[in-house]
Amino acid sequence: MHKPTLLMIHGLVGSLDYFEAGARIKYADVRTLDLLGYGDLRDASSAKLTLRAQTEHVASHIASLPDPPVWLLGHSMGGAIAMLAAERRPVHVRGIINVEGNFTLKDAFWSRDIVAKSLEEWFKEYRAMLHDVPAWVTRCVVEPSEERVTWAASILEHQPAETVFAMSKAIIEETGDPAYLDAVRRVVELGVCRT
């Protein structure tokens, strides 16, 4: 039996590899990738860290996969990128699974909080999160079990604070642009979006 391809797109922090999705999801060929500025691509210039640049990165990756069309699963910021990638390459996308996705500017509450700070204030806050991961997990209203703290540490270490700040700024600027909502509307009208 042929398994559909599921490409998972991570959110503002971390990759989606931390919980070994490929081992847990048996019905699909699970793929993940690092967005620009994250993981192996952390050296990407902050000038390139926009939703549109991330969309081109994801769209190129989708086109390189062996068996399109694929399902996209986007978490948070990854949900916005998945929507834009589906608009960019509709014939390569079978459907979208949006998990807490940033459909509109109203959904970007953490990004709004981050960009309201100076870069120096954000760096200080990010260092504190890295220094005391259990406290950060608790502030996220999650019971800090050993497994969750390990996962959270992996998520926080996946990108520099500069990337999170730049992408937060991009989320605020780009999801507030009427052209973004028009793109989301076109994807929904194509019928590929599943929430």
N, C-alpha and C positions, 0 to 999 in steps of 0.2 A: 504494500500500500504506500502510495506517495504521500509524504508529509508536506504540508504547506510551509513556506518560509515565514518566520516571524522575526522581524527586525525590531529590536528594542532600543529606544532612544532615551537616554537618561535625562534627568532634570538639571537644575541649577548646580547641585553639588553631587559628586560621586558618579560612579559607573553603576550599571545594573548587574555586573558580574559578581558582586559580593555575596549574593544569595544563591549562586549557581543555578540560574534559571534553566539552563540547558538540561541539567540533571533532573529538574523538577517538572518540567513541561514536556511530556512524552509525545503529545500529538502533533508537534511542530518541530521543524528544523530551526532552532533558536539561534539567532545571531545578535551580537551587540557590537557597538562601535564607540570609540571615543570621539566626542565632538571636538572641534578646534579649541585649543587652550586647555584640554583635559588629558590626563594620563600620558600616553606616549606622544600626544600632540600638544603638550603643555607649553611648548616654546612658540606657539603661534602668536603673532603680533596682536596686541590688544586692539589695533586699528581694524583687524579682520574679524573681531568678535561681535558679530551682529546676527540677528535671526536669519537674515537673507544669506549671509556667508555660510552659516551652519546648514541652511536649507540646501545650498548648492553642494556642500560637502556630503550631506545625506543622499541627495538625489544622484550624485555621482556613484556613491556606494551602492545604491539600489540598482542602478544600471549595470553594475559589475557583477551582481549576483546571478547565479546560474539558472534560476528557474522562476522568472517573474510571471505573473504579478505576485507581490508579497503583501503580507499583513504588516502594518506598522503599529507598534505599541509605544506611545509617547507618554512619559511621566512628567508632569508639571511643565516646565519650559519645553521639554521634549514633545509634549502634546502640541504646542504651537508650531514647533518645527515639523512635526509629522503632518499637520494640516497644510503647511506651506509646501512640503515635499510632495504631498499628494496632488496639490494644485500644479506643481511644476512638472510632475511625471505621472499624470493620471492613468496612463495605460500600464504602468509598472506597479500600481498599488491596487490591491484587491479590497482592502478595507483598513480602517483605523480603529484602534482601541485606545481611547484617551483616558488616562488615569490622572485625575487632579490637574488636567491640562489648563494652560493659560489661554482660554478662549478669548478673553477680553482683558483690558487693562484692570478691571475690577478684581480679577483673579490673581493679580500679581502683588499680593499684599506683602510678602517677604521682600521682594525686589524693591518695592516702594520704601520699605523700612531701611534697606541697605543704602540706596542712593540718597536718602535724606541725610546720611552721615558724610563727613569728610572722608577722603581716602585713608587718612591717618587713623581716624576713629574706627573705620571698618577693619583695618589691619590689626588694630589692638583687640577688637572684639573677636576676630577670627583666630588670632593667637590664643586668646583665652578659651575659645571653643576647643582648639586642638590640645591645649594644656589640660583641660578638665572635661573630657568627653562624657563621663557619666552625668555631670551637671548639665551639659548641653542636651543630652537625651532626656533628662528629667524635665528641662524647660520645654521640650517638645511634647510634653504630656505623655511620655512613654515610660513604662517601667524599665529601668536600666539593668536588664539581665546581662550576664556575661556575654552571651551571643550578640545581643543588640549593641552593646558597647563596642565589641570587636567590629561589627558591621559599621557602626557610626564612625569609628576611627578610620576605617578603610574609605568610607565615603568622603570624609573631610580631607584626607590626605591625597585624594585623587586629582586635585587641582589647586593652584595657588589662589590666594585671596584676590589677586588682581583679576583673575579670570571671572570669579564670582561677581566682583564689582562691575566689570565691563559688561558681562552678560545681563546683570540686573538693569543696568542703564539701557542696554539694547531692548530688553523686554518692555520697559516703561515707554521708551520712545516709539518702538515699532508696533506694539499691540494697541497703542493709542492712536495710530495713524488709520484713517478711514480705509486706506488701501488694504490693510491687513484684514479688517472685517469683511471687505469685499471678497478677498481671497478665501476666507473661511466659508463665507456664504456660497461661493462657487463649488467648493469641495462638498459641502452638505447637499447642495442641489444635484451633484453628480451621484450621490447616494453611496459614497464610500466610507462615510463616517459612522462608527459604532461607538457609543459611549457606555 
